[in-house]
Amino acid sequence: MHLVPYLGRVNLVELSRRDATRMFVALGRRRTRCGAPISASTLERIRATLRVALNHAVREDLIAGNPAQGVRLPAPVRTHPVVWTARREAAWRRGGERPPVAVWTVEQLAAFLRFAREDPLFVLWWLVALRGLRRGEVAGLRWVDIDLERRELTIAHQLVHTDEGLVLCEPKSAASRRTLALDPETVRLLRRHERAQRRGPGERWSPTGPVFALGSGTAVQPSYLTHRFHKLVAASGLPPVRLHDLRHGAATLALASGTELKVVQGTLGHASIVLTADTYVSVLPQLYHDSAHATARLVLKAVRATNRKIGEARERA
């Protein structure tokens, strides 16, 4: 979508840094479907893809050096999720002000799940909200990837939209291939969803078939999930969040419940615990306060015990 239109007609041995720079200048002037410029993080991912391919060409002795190596791009700005507090919600309702990335409180999430209870994709929203699956991962989920007896779910694929249509491919990274534990309520909802799909018309259900399918039995498109979720949120009257923010919300709720950061990293499929900590630093203030109080209690307890021993020693003296 990005590389071929600008570089597809350039011979590999003739590709220069100027060609790559010209491409990124042109991409920087383009607009997304929403009218916003392509973000710095997207440009960085495009460059990473090009750089990896050209590094392979260097290893194969097809070119002497990597033309994309020295291309300069604006530094991507990492946006951290924040919680929709009462004041942030009031500001949004009053003037439309909203954070770039925000997550619901547990009460707001519960309100949305109550509102979406009768939606055909309710179990999908529930699963993303509690387990933090990516959009492509939940769309690519198959029944063979779920073990309801062991209460486990394995992320083995993701569904990606390409020019050839929907393609089931490998997860985003090695860390994204993971097994998630399921709570009893999620298992109950998945069992009910499976029974309903088995009772559906025709040959809709199969072990290798999609867990979340359209009426025809084909998997739902990831882009449709985004569109459908946006409509539900707007109809619910709740503060706006994106579908991907449900994943952020799952991490936030896990951290708030006392789950260790290493476990949250594995649940989300992050390659590094540093990425997990950096992403969710803005939703951890309460944990930091709890840690500070626990540390102070430990020290004060030791101080009191020491004072007591000193007092007893003085009395004996």
N, C-alpha and C positions, 0 to 999 in steps of 0.2 A: 504493500500500500504506500510506503514511503520511499523505499530504496529503489525499486525498479523504475518508477516514472522518471527519476532524476539521473540514475546511474546505469540503468539497464542497457543503454546503447553504447556505453563507454567500454572499450577493450580493457581487460584486466591490467595488462602491462602498461597501458597508457593512463591509468587512473592516477590522479595527482591529488595532493592536499587541497589544491585550489578547487577541484571538482567537488570534493567533500564539503569544503567550506561554502561553496556556492549553493549546494543542496540545503545545508542547514540555514542559510540566510533566507532561502525561499520558504522553507518549512516554518521559520519564525514569523513569516507574514501571513501564513494560512490561519484559518479559523476552524474550530470544531463545529459540530452540528448545533451546539448551543450558542455559537457566536463568539466564544472565548478563544484567545490564542492558544496554540499548543503549549502545554506546560513545559517548564525546564526539565522536570523529571522524565517526561515522555521523550524529549529530545535526547536526554542522556541514555535512555534505553535504546533508542534508535542507533545512537553512536556505538553503544556497547555491542549491539548485534553486528553492525558493520565491522567493528574492530576485531571481534572474534573470528568472523569469516576471513578477513584479510590476514590475520595471524596464521590461520590454517594455510592460506596461500603461501605465506612466507616459509612455513615449515615444509611445504611441498616444493620449494624452490621455483615457484611460479613467478614471484616478484621478489625484489631485493629487500624492500622495506614496507612498512605498513603506512599508507597515506593518511589513514584516519587517526594515527597516533597523536599528532600534534594539534588537532582541531580543537579550538577553544569554544566552550559553550557557557552560557550563564549558569551559575551554581544553582542547583535545585534547592528550593526552600522547603524543608520538612514541616508539614502542618501536623500539630498534635491534637488529638481528639480532646474535647472538653465536654463536661456533663451539662445537660439542659437544666440548670438550676432555675429556681422560681424567678429570679431577677432576669436571667437571660430570656426565659420564656415571655416575661412581661414586656421586655424590650422588643422582642420579635412581634408580639401581638400589637404593640403600639405603633411601631414604625417599620416593621419588616426586617429589622437588623438580625442577622444570624451568623454564627461562627462558620468558618470554612468546613470544619469537621466537628460534628457534635454527636453525642450518644444520649440515649434516653436513660432516665432513672429507672429503677426496677418497677416503680409504680406506673410510669409511662409505658414501659414495655408490656406490663400486664394489661394495661388498658388497650394497647394495640392488639394483643393476642385475643382479648375478649371480642374486640370489634371484628377481627378477621376470622373468627371461629368457623363461620360458614363458607369461607372462601375455599375453592377446590385445592388451592396450594397451601392451606393452613399448616399442614405438617412440614412443608418445606420451610416456611417462615419460622416455625418453632425450632427446627433443627439448626438453621443458620443462627438464630438468636441465642441458642443455648450452647452450641458447639463451635460456632465461629467458622463455618465452612466458607470458602470462596465461592463466588457465583458459578464459575465453570466447574468447580468440584461437585457442588450439589446438583447441577444440571447433568453431570456425567455419572452420577451415582447409579449403580445397578444393584438388583436384588442379590446377586452373587457376592457383592461386597459387604453385605450386612449379615451378621450372625446374631439373631435375636435370642438364641439360647444362651450364648456367652455374653450377650449385651455389649456387642462391639460392632464398630463400623470402620471399614478400611478405605482410605482414600488411595485409589490405585490409578485413577484417570481424571482427566478434566475434559469438558466439552468445549470446543473452540469453533467459532464461526470463521470459515475461510471462503475464498472465491468458489471452491468446489462444494460448498455447503457445510453442514455440521460435521466435525471430525472429532472422534474420541482419541485423545493423545495422552502422552505422559503428563504427570503433574508438573507444576511450575518449576520445581527443583527437587533434588534428592530429599531434602528435609520435608517437602510437601507430601511425600509418600509416607503415610502414618496411619496408625490405628487408634481410634478414639473410643473411650468408654461411654456407654449410654446409661442414663438413669432409667428407673422403672417406668416413669410416665412417658418418656420418649419411646421406650419399647412398646408400651401399650398403644400409643398413637400409630406407630409404624405397623403393628400387627393389624390394627383396624384398617389402615390404609391399604395394606396388602390384601386383606379379605375383600375390600371394596373393588380393588383392581381385578382380582380374580373373578369376581361376579360380573365384570363389565362385558359388553358385547364382543363377540369375535375372539380372536387369539391375542388378546391384549397382554396377558401376563406370561412371562417366561423368566427363568433364572438369570439370563443375561440381558433381560430387558431393563429399561430405565425405571427407576423408582418413581420418578415424577414425569408423567407423560401427558400428552394432549389426548383429545378424544380418539384420535386415530391410532394411539399407541406409540407414537414417535416422541422422542425426548423434547422437552421444552427448550426453546432457544434462550441462551443466557441474556440476550438483549430484551427478550420479552419479560423476563423476570424483573429487570430493572424498571421497565415501563409499568408493569402490573403493580409492583411495590410502591412506586411513586403515586399511582392513582389511589391506592388503599390509604396511604399516609395522608394524602390531601383530603380524602373523604372522612377520615377519622377525626380531623381537627387537632391532631397532636402536633407538637413542634416538628419541623421537617428534618428528616434524616435520610441518607442514601441507603441503598441496599448494602453496600460495603460497610456502612456504619454499624449495621447489625453485628458484623464480625468484630468491629471495635468494641461494641457494647458487650459481646460475649466475654471478651478479655477483661473488660472493666468489671463486670459482675464477678468473674472468677477471682480477680485480685481482691475485690472488696470482701469476698467470702473467706479470704485467708489462704487461697491457693498459692503455692509457691511459684515464683516467677519461672523457674525451670519447667514446671508442669505446664504453665500457660504457653511458654515457648513451643513445647512439643505439641500442644493442642492446636495451636495456630499454624504449625509447620514452618516456623521461622528457622533460618539456618543458624542464627546467632542469638544468644540471649541478650547481647548488647542491643540488637535491633528491637527486641521486645521491650527492654527497659527504656530505650530512648523514645520509642513510639508512645508508650503509655505513661511517661513521666508526668504528664499534665493531669492524669486522673488518679494519681497516687498520694495526694496530700494527706488524706485521712490515714493511709497506711504509715506515712512518715510520722504523723502525730502519734499514732498508736505505738510505733517503735520508740519514739522519744519518751512517752509516758512509761512504757515497759522498762526501758533502760533506767529511767529515774527511779522507778519503784525498786528495781534490783539494787541500785546503789544506796538508796535510803534505807532499805532493809538491812544491808550490810553495815551501814553507819549506826543504825539503832542497836544492832547486835553488838557492835564494837563498844558503843557507849555503855551498854548494859554490863558487859564484861569488865570495863574499866571501873564502873561504879561498884560492882561486887568486889573487885580487888581492893578498892579504897576502903570499903567497909571492913574487910578482913584485916587490912593493915591498921 
